[in-house]
Amino acid sequence: MSLLTLAVDSSSEILHLALLDEEQALVEIALALAQPHSQNLMTAVDWALERAALKIAQIDRLAVGCGPGAFSGLRIGMASMQGLAQALAKPLYTFMAHDLIARQFVAQNSHIAVLTDARRRQVYWSLYLSDGLDLTRLSPGRVDACVEMAARLPETAMLLAGSGVDVYRSELTELLPDATSLGQPYARLNLGFLVKMPVIENQDETRVGLKAAGKNLEPLYIRPSDAEINRLKKLQEKNDG
């Protein structure tokens, strides 16, 4: 039997999960539910295994999205997959959700900016360059207002993709009138692209692929959590008072 991978991404309000072999996704689901991901993740794992007629012990490796995204969602996915990997004694790898969106456009010969909604009138964004065959990651993830992001992008042919495109389309059209903007359905995260991604052995942030998870698994938060922001705000108010 070929290499089997259980992949999860919990970086957004949609929980993505897939069972993959070396060629394709055997089962892939996306759950947009009101409950937190912690209430649905392991149930989704069991359901996917049942649909594929597999046992959890048959999984060869696990992969989990490390961000960028919301604090609580990332923590749930990464902690759950880390615990499962330890229980099964299987290797765990991390990937960036933006890489999978950008991977759809690898045939383009241009810069690609992937934008996902970060709320507060901001976007999480990553910048890539495609040569028509492969992607180079030029920016490993930032969070900015659209106007700040636009100022950081190169003045060249640009493709914008991701959920942030639909949310801030009017603003982006004004800021980047020559860019090609693709929201839905191109904002969809396709875990099936993981089967085409190599394992990156070094810490080169320009390379797109899977990375072996270390003991200290750190999500790509980019910005502080709401709790940390409120704590700093109260501390500042106390100092000002």
Backbone as JSON, one array per atom type, in Angstrom:
{
  "sequence": "MSLLTLAVDSSSEILHLALLDEEQALVEIALALAQPHSQNLMTAVDWALERAALKIAQIDRLAVGCGPGAFSGLRIGMASMQGLAQALAKPLYTFMAHDLIARQFVAQNSHIAVLTDARRRQVYWSLYLSDGLDLTRLSPGRVDACVEMAARLPETAMLLAGSGVDVYRSELTELLPDATSLGQPYARLNLGFLVKMPVIENQDETRVGLKAAGKNLEPLYIRPSDAEINRLKKLQEKNDG",
  "N": [[0.84, -1.19, 0.0], [0.46, 2.28, -0.72], [2.06, 5.29, 0.59], [0.32, 6.71, 3.24], [-1.37, 9.61, 4.29], [-2.62, 11.62, 6.86], [-4.17, 14.63, 6.93], [-4.71, 17.88, 8.29], [-6.24, 21.07, 8.55], [-6.78, 23.85, 10.51], [-6.85, 26.56, 10.46], [-8.69, 28.51, 9.82], [-12.2, 29.52, 9.98], [-13.3, 27.34, 8.85], [-13.0, 23.9, 9.07], [-10.65, 21.8, 7.72], [-9.98, 18.59, 6.41], [-8.24, 15.68, 5.35], [-7.64, 12.46, 3.88], [-4.91, 11.07, 2.34], [-3.29, 9.4, -0.37], [-0.3, 8.6, -2.19], [-0.89, 9.78, -4.57], [-3.37, 11.08, -4.69], [-6.26, 12.62, -3.06], [-8.01, 10.56, -0.93], [-10.19, 10.82, 0.72], [-11.75, 13.87, 1.37], [-12.75, 16.56, 3.33], [-14.63, 19.47, 4.3], [-15.58, 21.39, 6.94], [-17.92, 23.65, 8.01], [-18.98, 24.71, 10.74], [-20.9, 25.77, 13.61], [-19.87, 25.1, 16.08], [-16.8, 25.02, 18.03], [-13.64, 23.96, 16.6], [-12.51, 22.0, 18.19], [-14.57, 20.35, 19.01], [-15.23, 18.87, 16.84], [-13.09, 17.82, 15.39], [-11.8, 15.24, 15.94], [-13.98, 13.57, 15.58], [-14.41, 14.0, 12.88], [-12.06, 12.88, 11.87], [-12.45, 10.17, 12.49], [-14.73, 9.68, 10.91], [-13.72, 10.09, 8.3], [-11.79, 8.05, 8.13], [-13.46, 5.83, 8.28], [-14.96, 6.13, 5.91], [-12.96, 5.69, 4.04], [-12.36, 3.13, 4.54], [-10.3, 2.44, 6.33], [-7.96, 1.9, 9.05], [-6.83, 3.71, 11.91], [-4.25, 3.02, 12.61], [-3.08, 2.41, 10.22], [-2.24, 4.72, 9.04], [0.52, 6.49, 7.79], [1.86, 8.92, 8.13], [1.39, 12.25, 9.48], [0.0, 15.47, 8.83], [-0.19, 18.94, 9.44], [-1.73, 22.14, 9.27], [0.05, 25.12, 9.86], [-0.62, 27.73, 9.88], [-0.9, 31.0, 8.27], [-3.26, 32.2, 10.77], [-6.18, 32.12, 12.94], [-5.74, 32.33, 16.48], [-6.92, 30.47, 18.42], [-8.02, 28.44, 16.78], [-5.78, 27.42, 15.36], [-4.23, 26.43, 17.5], [-5.85, 24.32, 18.43], [-5.94, 22.51, 16.24], [-3.18, 21.93, 15.84], [-2.28, 21.0, 18.33], [-3.92, 18.76, 18.66], [-3.17, 17.11, 16.5], [-0.48, 16.78, 17.05], [-0.62, 15.35, 19.45], [-1.88, 13.03, 18.49], [0.02, 12.07, 16.68], [2.11, 11.44, 18.41], [0.89, 9.44, 19.94], [0.51, 7.46, 18.02], [3.05, 7.05, 17.22], [4.06, 8.17, 14.85], [5.45, 10.15, 12.16], [5.17, 13.75, 12.13], [4.27, 16.49, 10.15], [4.39, 19.93, 9.11], [2.56, 22.5, 7.32], [1.98, 25.44, 5.3], [-1.1, 27.08, 4.99], [-1.54, 29.02, 3.02], [0.22, 28.26, 1.04], [-1.05, 26.14, -0.24], [-3.2, 27.33, -1.49], [-1.9, 29.06, -3.25], [-0.66, 27.15, -4.82], [-2.48, 26.35, -6.71], [-2.08, 28.01, -8.83], [0.33, 27.6, -10.05], [1.04, 27.29, -12.69], [0.99, 29.81, -13.71], [2.92, 32.6, -14.84], [3.98, 34.62, -12.91], [3.81, 37.01, -10.15], [2.22, 36.0, -7.13], [-0.12, 36.8, -4.78], [-1.45, 35.68, -1.83], [-4.34, 36.08, 0.01], [-5.99, 36.03, 3.07], [-8.83, 36.52, 5.13], [-8.29, 38.42, 7.98], [-9.85, 39.72, 9.7], [-10.79, 42.73, 11.55], [-10.36, 44.65, 9.6], [-8.11, 43.78, 8.22], [-5.72, 41.7, 6.45], [-4.34, 38.41, 6.35], [-1.42, 37.69, 4.62], [0.6, 36.28, 1.99], [3.38, 36.23, -0.19], [4.25, 35.05, -3.41], [6.31, 33.76, -6.08], [5.89, 32.52, -9.25], [7.36, 30.42, -11.67], [6.13, 29.17, -13.66], [6.47, 26.5, -13.37], [7.2, 25.94, -10.76], [6.93, 27.12, -7.33], [8.16, 29.93, -5.54], [8.46, 31.1, -2.31], [8.19, 34.32, -1.36], [7.49, 35.88, 0.76], [6.84, 34.84, 4.0], [4.42, 35.17, 5.3], [2.33, 37.68, 6.55], [0.51, 40.19, 8.42], [-1.61, 42.75, 7.61], [-3.27, 45.9, 6.96], [-5.13, 46.41, 3.94], [-4.13, 48.55, 2.41], [-1.56, 48.85, 3.41], [-0.48, 46.38, 2.74], [-0.62, 46.51, -0.07], [1.27, 48.49, -0.58], [3.59, 47.15, -0.1], [3.83, 45.27, -2.08], [5.41, 44.15, -5.13], [5.81, 46.19, -8.08], [4.52, 44.87, -10.5], [3.23, 42.31, -12.75], [0.46, 40.91, -11.16], [-1.25, 38.46, -9.3], [-4.03, 38.08, -7.3], [-5.34, 36.07, -4.75], [-7.63, 34.15, -2.74], [-9.6, 34.12, 0.34], [-9.66, 36.7, 1.33], [-9.83, 38.33, -0.87], [-12.52, 38.49, -1.78], [-13.71, 39.63, 0.47], [-12.52, 42.16, 0.68], [-12.75, 43.3, -1.83], [-13.54, 45.72, -3.22], [-11.85, 47.66, -2.13], [-9.34, 46.58, -2.78], [-9.47, 46.63, -5.56], [-9.33, 49.35, -6.03], [-6.83, 49.98, -4.95], [-5.07, 48.27, -6.31], [-5.45, 48.29, -9.3], [-4.63, 46.98, -11.64], [-4.23, 44.38, -11.05], [-5.03, 40.86, -11.17], [-7.81, 39.58, -9.69], [-8.92, 36.95, -7.75], [-11.36, 35.49, -6.02], [-13.64, 33.46, -4.41], [-14.28, 30.54, -6.44], [-11.64, 30.15, -5.85], [-10.5, 30.59, -3.44], [-10.59, 28.39, -1.96], [-9.24, 25.91, 0.15], [-7.18, 23.33, -0.81], [-6.39, 20.33, 0.18], [-5.45, 18.22, -1.22], [-3.29, 18.98, -2.76], [-1.1, 18.54, -1.23], [0.05, 16.09, -1.77], [1.75, 16.54, -3.83], [3.75, 18.0, -2.81], [7.12, 18.47, -1.75], [9.17, 17.18, 0.95], [10.72, 19.44, 2.99], [13.93, 19.71, 4.03], [15.6, 21.58, 5.22], [15.76, 24.89, 6.75], [14.92, 26.76, 4.92], [13.0, 29.41, 4.1], [11.98, 30.15, 1.68], [11.22, 27.99, 0.19], [8.56, 25.9, -0.84], [6.7, 23.52, 0.79], [6.44, 20.48, 2.81], [7.32, 20.45, 6.27], [9.25, 18.87, 8.74], [7.9, 18.48, 11.94], [9.05, 19.96, 14.89], [9.87, 19.33, 18.4], [8.98, 21.5, 19.86], [6.33, 22.74, 18.82], [5.29, 25.38, 16.96], [2.71, 27.53, 16.13], [1.99, 29.66, 13.27], [1.23, 32.52, 14.15], [1.41, 35.27, 13.63], [0.15, 37.7, 14.52], [-0.6, 38.95, 17.86], [-2.76, 37.08, 20.14], [-6.28, 37.68, 20.88], [-6.6, 37.76, 23.65], [-4.0, 38.38, 24.49], [-3.69, 40.9, 23.31], [-5.66, 42.35, 24.69], [-4.61, 42.15, 27.26], [-2.22, 43.6, 27.02], [-3.32, 46.07, 26.39], [-4.7, 46.74, 28.74], [-2.53, 46.86, 30.48], [-1.15, 49.03, 29.39], [-3.04, 51.06, 29.8], [-3.03, 51.08, 32.58], [-0.42, 51.92, 33.08], [-0.54, 54.44, 31.92], [-2.32, 55.63, 33.58]],
  "CA": [[0.0, 0.0, 0.0], [1.25, 3.51, -0.81], [2.17, 6.15, 1.77], [-0.95, 7.32, 3.63], [-1.21, 10.82, 5.09], [-3.79, 12.29, 7.44], [-3.86, 16.06, 6.94], [-5.72, 18.73, 8.92], [-5.97, 22.51, 8.66], [-7.78, 24.5, 11.35], [-6.41, 27.96, 10.54], [-9.81, 29.41, 9.56], [-13.45, 29.06, 10.57], [-13.62, 26.07, 8.21], [-12.08, 22.82, 9.41], [-10.34, 20.97, 6.55], [-9.35, 17.31, 6.75], [-8.14, 14.79, 4.2], [-6.81, 11.27, 3.84], [-4.24, 11.12, 1.05], [-2.22, 8.47, -0.69], [0.79, 9.31, -2.86], [-1.35, 10.32, -5.83], [-4.61, 11.84, -4.65], [-7.03, 12.6, -1.83], [-8.97, 9.47, -0.86], [-11.34, 11.48, 1.34], [-11.45, 15.26, 1.75], [-13.96, 17.21, 3.83], [-14.52, 20.84, 4.83], [-16.69, 21.57, 7.88], [-18.19, 25.01, 8.47], [-19.96, 24.5, 11.79], [-20.9, 26.8, 14.64], [-19.07, 24.67, 17.22], [-15.35, 25.12, 17.85], [-13.02, 22.81, 15.94], [-12.2, 20.97, 19.18], [-15.71, 19.46, 19.15], [-15.5, 18.16, 15.59], [-11.91, 17.32, 14.68], [-11.59, 13.79, 16.05], [-15.14, 12.92, 14.94], [-14.15, 14.07, 11.44], [-11.01, 11.89, 11.59], [-13.09, 8.84, 12.52], [-15.62, 9.57, 9.75], [-12.9, 9.96, 7.1], [-11.21, 6.71, 8.14], [-14.53, 4.89, 7.98], [-15.29, 6.23, 4.49], [-11.86, 5.13, 3.26], [-12.18, 1.74, 4.98], [-8.95, 2.37, 6.9], [-7.78, 2.0, 10.49], [-5.9, 4.79, 12.24], [-2.89, 2.46, 12.66], [-2.55, 2.31, 8.86], [-1.7, 6.01, 8.64], [1.99, 6.5, 7.84], [2.35, 10.21, 8.61], [0.37, 13.25, 9.7], [0.38, 16.83, 8.42], [-1.11, 19.92, 10.02], [-1.48, 23.51, 8.88], [0.63, 25.91, 10.95], [-1.08, 29.11, 9.78], [-1.35, 31.92, 9.31], [-4.67, 32.09, 11.09], [-6.67, 32.48, 14.27], [-5.01, 31.75, 17.61], [-7.54, 29.29, 19.02], [-8.16, 27.39, 15.78], [-4.47, 26.82, 15.11], [-3.85, 25.67, 18.68], [-6.64, 23.09, 18.48], [-5.47, 21.58, 15.21], [-1.78, 21.52, 16.02], [-2.17, 20.19, 19.55], [-4.58, 17.48, 18.42], [-2.36, 16.3, 15.59], [0.75, 16.42, 17.75], [-0.96, 14.26, 20.36], [-2.16, 11.83, 17.71], [1.3, 11.59, 16.13], [2.84, 10.81, 19.51], [0.2, 8.2, 20.32], [0.7, 6.48, 16.96], [4.49, 6.98, 16.92], [4.18, 8.47, 13.43], [6.01, 11.49, 11.95], [4.25, 14.86, 11.94], [4.8, 17.57, 9.31], [3.58, 21.14, 9.05], [2.5, 23.19, 6.04], [1.28, 26.71, 5.32], [-2.35, 27.05, 4.24], [-1.42, 29.87, 1.85], [0.93, 27.52, -0.01], [-1.99, 25.29, -0.97], [-3.98, 28.2, -2.36], [-0.99, 29.51, -4.32], [-0.3, 26.01, -5.66], [-3.44, 26.27, -7.81], [-1.7, 28.93, -9.91], [1.74, 27.38, -10.34], [1.26, 27.42, -14.13], [1.1, 31.22, -14.04], [4.28, 33.15, -14.81], [3.75, 35.93, -12.29], [3.74, 37.05, -8.69], [0.93, 35.59, -6.6], [-0.35, 37.18, -3.39], [-2.58, 34.97, -1.23], [-4.92, 36.9, 1.07], [-7.11, 35.48, 3.82], [-9.4, 37.54, 6.01], [-7.81, 38.42, 9.36], [-10.78, 40.58, 10.43], [-10.25, 44.04, 11.96], [-9.96, 45.34, 8.37], [-6.77, 43.34, 7.88], [-5.59, 40.4, 5.79], [-3.11, 37.63, 6.38], [-1.03, 37.54, 3.22], [1.91, 35.73, 1.64], [3.73, 36.54, -1.58], [4.95, 33.97, -4.12], [6.69, 33.96, -7.47], [5.81, 31.29, -10.02], [8.07, 30.43, -12.95], [5.38, 28.31, -14.55], [6.65, 25.11, -12.96], [7.4, 25.82, -9.32], [6.68, 28.33, -6.56], [9.12, 30.42, -4.55], [7.78, 31.94, -1.33], [8.97, 35.54, -1.12], [7.1, 36.37, 2.09], [6.25, 33.69, 4.68], [3.18, 35.49, 5.99], [2.24, 38.94, 7.29], [-0.84, 40.68, 8.62], [-1.62, 44.19, 7.35], [-4.4, 46.46, 6.25], [-4.94, 46.26, 2.5], [-3.3, 49.63, 1.89], [-0.18, 48.55, 3.79], [-0.05, 45.25, 1.92], [-0.43, 46.99, -1.44], [2.51, 49.26, -0.63], [4.72, 46.22, -0.01], [3.87, 44.38, -3.23], [6.2, 44.66, -6.25], [5.05, 46.79, -9.18], [4.64, 43.94, -11.62], [2.0, 41.53, -12.93], [0.11, 40.37, -9.84], [-2.49, 37.72, -9.15], [-4.5, 38.05, -5.92], [-6.25, 34.95, -4.56], [-7.92, 33.82, -1.36], [-10.86, 34.62, 0.89], [-9.56, 38.14, 1.53], [-10.17, 39.05, -2.11], [-13.95, 38.78, -1.79], [-14.06, 40.5, 1.6], [-12.01, 43.51, 0.48], [-12.61, 43.45, -3.28], [-13.63, 47.11, -3.67], [-10.62, 48.33, -1.7], [-8.22, 46.04, -3.55], [-9.6, 47.13, -6.93], [-8.85, 50.73, -6.05], [-5.41, 50.01, -4.63], [-4.3, 47.47, -7.29], [-6.39, 48.17, -10.43], [-4.13, 46.13, -12.72], [-4.07, 43.0, -10.57], [-6.09, 39.9, -11.4], [-8.31, 39.22, -8.36], [-9.71, 35.72, -7.77], [-11.85, 35.07, -4.71], [-14.26, 32.14, -4.55], [-13.95, 29.38, -5.63], [-10.18, 29.98, -5.77], [-10.07, 30.75, -2.05], [-10.74, 27.09, -1.3], [-8.03, 25.18, 0.52], [-7.2, 21.99, -1.4], [-5.36, 19.52, 0.82], [-4.92, 17.26, -2.2], [-2.0, 19.45, -3.3], [0.0, 18.08, -0.37], [0.71, 14.91, -2.34], [2.75, 17.03, -4.79], [4.73, 18.83, -2.11], [8.26, 17.75, -1.21], [9.55, 17.42, 2.34], [11.83, 20.39, 3.05], [14.8, 19.26, 5.12], [16.27, 22.69, 5.88], [14.9, 25.98, 7.22], [14.78, 27.74, 3.85], [11.62, 29.89, 4.09], [11.53, 30.41, 0.31], [10.78, 26.75, -0.43], [7.2, 25.5, -0.52], [6.62, 22.08, 1.03], [6.19, 20.02, 4.17], [8.47, 20.51, 7.17], [9.15, 18.02, 9.92], [7.56, 19.24, 13.14], [9.95, 19.76, 16.02], [9.21, 19.09, 19.69], [8.29, 22.74, 20.22], [5.52, 23.05, 17.65], [4.82, 26.75, 17.09], [1.86, 28.02, 15.04], [2.33, 30.94, 12.66], [0.15, 33.42, 14.56], [1.7, 36.57, 13.02], [-0.2, 38.78, 15.45], [-0.98, 38.42, 19.18], [-4.13, 36.66, 20.33], [-7.14, 38.71, 21.48], [-6.3, 37.82, 25.08], [-2.73, 39.1, 24.65], [-3.94, 42.3, 22.96], [-6.4, 42.95, 25.8], [-3.7, 42.25, 28.4], [-1.32, 44.72, 26.77], [-4.11, 47.29, 26.45], [-4.94, 47.04, 30.16], [-1.24, 47.25, 31.05], [-0.89, 50.38, 28.92], [-3.95, 51.95, 30.52], [-2.55, 51.17, 33.96], [0.79, 52.75, 33.08], [-0.93, 55.82, 31.6], [-3.05, 56.17, 34.72]],
  "C": [[0.88, 1.25, 0.0], [1.2, 4.29, 0.49], [0.83, 6.84, 2.03], [-0.72, 8.49, 4.58], [-2.56, 11.29, 5.59], [-3.42, 13.76, 7.6], [-5.04, 16.86, 7.5], [-5.27, 20.18, 8.83], [-7.12, 23.16, 9.43], [-7.49, 25.99, 11.48], [-7.53, 28.97, 10.31], [-11.06, 28.88, 10.24], [-13.92, 27.75, 9.96], [-12.56, 25.04, 8.58], [-11.9, 21.93, 8.18], [-9.61, 19.71, 7.01], [-9.33, 16.43, 5.51], [-7.3, 13.56, 4.52], [-6.24, 11.17, 2.44], [-3.35, 9.9, 0.86], [-1.16, 9.25, -1.47], [0.36, 9.98, -4.16], [-2.54, 11.26, -5.72], [-5.2, 11.83, -3.24], [-8.04, 11.46, -1.9], [-10.3, 9.97, -0.29], [-10.92, 12.89, 1.69], [-12.75, 15.93, 2.16], [-13.63, 18.61, 4.34], [-15.76, 21.09, 5.67], [-16.79, 23.02, 8.31], [-19.33, 24.93, 9.48], [-19.82, 25.58, 12.87], [-20.01, 26.41, 15.83], [-17.58, 24.88, 16.97], [-14.77, 23.84, 17.26], [-12.74, 21.67, 16.92], [-13.33, 19.95, 19.32], [-15.93, 18.58, 17.93], [-14.29, 17.45, 14.98], [-11.79, 15.81, 14.75], [-12.77, 13.0, 15.48], [-14.95, 12.9, 13.43], [-13.08, 13.07, 11.03], [-11.62, 10.49, 11.52], [-13.97, 8.64, 11.28], [-14.82, 9.33, 8.47], [-12.27, 8.57, 7.01], [-12.25, 5.66, 7.77], [-14.88, 4.91, 6.49], [-14.21, 5.61, 3.61], [-11.58, 3.67, 3.6], [-10.76, 1.5, 5.5], [-9.01, 2.4, 8.42], [-6.73, 3.07, 10.76], [-4.45, 4.29, 12.25], [-2.26, 2.35, 11.27], [-1.97, 3.63, 8.34], [-0.19, 6.03, 8.82], [2.56, 7.81, 8.38], [1.17, 11.16, 8.74], [0.91, 14.61, 9.27], [-0.67, 17.8, 8.96], [-0.72, 21.32, 9.57], [-1.0, 24.33, 10.07], [0.23, 27.38, 10.87], [-0.76, 29.68, 8.41], [-2.84, 31.79, 9.56], [-4.97, 32.45, 12.52], [-5.97, 31.68, 15.35], [-5.62, 30.44, 18.08], [-7.65, 28.14, 18.03], [-6.85, 26.67, 15.52], [-4.04, 25.94, 16.28], [-4.56, 24.31, 18.73], [-6.11, 22.08, 17.48], [-4.08, 21.06, 15.47], [-1.61, 20.65, 17.26], [-2.79, 18.81, 19.35], [-3.73, 16.57, 17.55], [-1.03, 15.9, 16.23], [0.5, 15.28, 18.72], [-1.21, 12.95, 19.64], [-0.88, 11.23, 17.15], [2.11, 10.88, 17.21], [2.22, 9.48, 19.91], [0.44, 7.09, 19.3], [2.17, 6.22, 16.65], [4.73, 7.16, 15.42], [4.75, 9.88, 13.26], [4.92, 12.53, 11.67], [4.96, 15.95, 11.14], [3.85, 18.77, 9.36], [3.6, 21.72, 7.63], [1.78, 24.52, 6.24], [0.03, 26.64, 4.44], [-2.24, 27.88, 2.96], [-0.71, 29.16, 0.7], [-0.03, 26.72, -0.88], [-2.9, 26.1, -1.88], [-3.13, 28.66, -3.54], [-0.68, 28.39, -5.3], [-1.25, 25.84, -6.84], [-2.95, 27.02, -9.05], [-0.24, 28.77, -10.32], [2.03, 27.52, -11.83], [1.37, 28.87, -14.58], [2.56, 31.67, -13.97], [4.19, 34.54, -14.22], [3.93, 35.85, -10.78], [2.32, 36.69, -8.27], [0.87, 36.02, -5.13], [-1.59, 36.46, -2.9], [-3.04, 35.76, -0.01], [-6.03, 36.12, 1.75], [-7.54, 36.5, 4.86], [-8.89, 37.37, 7.44], [-8.73, 39.22, 10.28], [-10.08, 41.88, 10.83], [-9.74, 44.84, 10.76], [-8.53, 45.0, 7.95], [-6.83, 42.01, 7.14], [-4.28, 39.74, 6.21], [-2.69, 37.46, 4.92], [0.39, 36.99, 3.09], [2.14, 35.99, 0.16], [4.58, 35.42, -2.18], [5.34, 34.44, -5.52], [6.66, 32.6, -8.17], [6.58, 31.45, -11.33], [7.36, 29.57, -13.99], [5.47, 26.84, -14.19], [6.69, 24.94, -11.45], [7.15, 27.17, -8.66], [7.87, 28.64, -5.66], [8.35, 31.34, -3.6], [8.66, 33.13, -1.0], [8.67, 36.16, 0.23], [6.38, 35.25, 2.81], [4.99, 34.01, 5.47], [3.28, 36.78, 6.8], [0.78, 39.22, 7.57], [-0.8, 42.2, 8.51], [-3.0, 44.61, 6.88], [-4.1, 46.38, 4.76], [-4.0, 47.33, 1.94], [-1.84, 49.39, 2.23], [0.36, 47.38, 2.97], [0.27, 45.72, 0.5], [0.89, 47.73, -1.59], [3.74, 48.35, -0.61], [4.84, 45.3, -1.23], [4.72, 44.98, -4.36], [5.31, 45.21, -7.35], [5.24, 45.96, -10.44], [3.32, 43.19, -11.76], [1.69, 40.77, -11.64], [-1.22, 39.64, -9.9], [-2.81, 37.67, -7.67], [-5.5, 36.92, -5.78], [-6.47, 34.71, -3.07], [-9.19, 34.49, -0.86], [-10.84, 36.13, 1.11], [-9.93, 38.95, 0.31], [-11.64, 39.42, -2.13], [-14.34, 39.76, -0.69], [-13.68, 41.94, 1.33], [-11.87, 43.86, -1.0], [-12.62, 44.91, -3.72], [-12.36, 47.89, -3.31], [-9.42, 47.87, -2.52], [-8.26, 46.53, -5.0], [-9.09, 48.55, -7.05], [-7.35, 50.81, -5.84], [-4.55, 49.36, -5.72], [-5.17, 47.24, -8.52], [-5.93, 47.23, -11.52], [-3.98, 44.67, -12.31], [-5.27, 42.14, -10.99], [-6.54, 39.37, -10.04], [-9.25, 38.03, -8.46], [-10.09, 35.32, -6.34], [-12.39, 33.65, -4.81], [-14.46, 31.81, -6.03], [-12.45, 29.17, -5.43], [-9.63, 30.22, -4.38], [-10.06, 29.41, -1.32], [-9.39, 26.43, -1.05], [-8.13, 23.75, 0.0], [-6.06, 21.17, -0.81], [-4.77, 18.48, -0.13], [-3.58, 17.68, -2.78], [-0.82, 19.0, -2.45], [0.73, 16.9, -0.96], [1.8, 15.32, -3.33], [3.87, 17.81, -4.12], [5.88, 18.0, -1.56], [8.42, 18.01, 0.29], [10.8, 18.3, 2.33], [12.68, 20.06, 4.27], [15.47, 20.41, 5.87], [15.26, 23.76, 6.28], [14.74, 27.09, 6.18], [13.32, 28.16, 3.72], [11.11, 30.17, 2.68], [10.95, 29.17, -0.36], [9.4, 26.35, 0.08], [7.16, 23.98, -0.36], [6.29, 21.76, 2.47], [7.47, 20.1, 4.98], [8.24, 19.6, 8.36], [8.89, 18.88, 11.15], [8.54, 18.93, 14.25], [9.16, 19.5, 17.3], [8.43, 20.32, 20.14], [7.53, 23.25, 18.99], [4.89, 24.42, 17.81], [3.97, 27.15, 15.89], [2.35, 29.36, 14.51], [1.18, 31.91, 12.95], [0.22, 34.75, 13.82], [1.34, 37.73, 13.95], [-0.63, 38.17, 16.78], [-2.44, 37.97, 19.21], [-4.94, 37.81, 20.93], [-6.84, 38.87, 22.96], [-5.02, 38.61, 25.34], [-2.9, 40.58, 24.34], [-4.66, 43.01, 24.1], [-5.5, 43.13, 27.03], [-2.77, 43.44, 28.24], [-2.05, 46.06, 26.85], [-4.35, 47.71, 27.89], [-3.65, 47.5, 30.84], [-0.89, 48.68, 30.66], [-1.77, 51.4, 29.64], [-3.52, 52.15, 31.96], [-1.33, 52.07, 34.06], [0.46, 54.21, 32.81], [-1.63, 56.47, 32.78], [-2.15, 56.5, 35.88]]
}
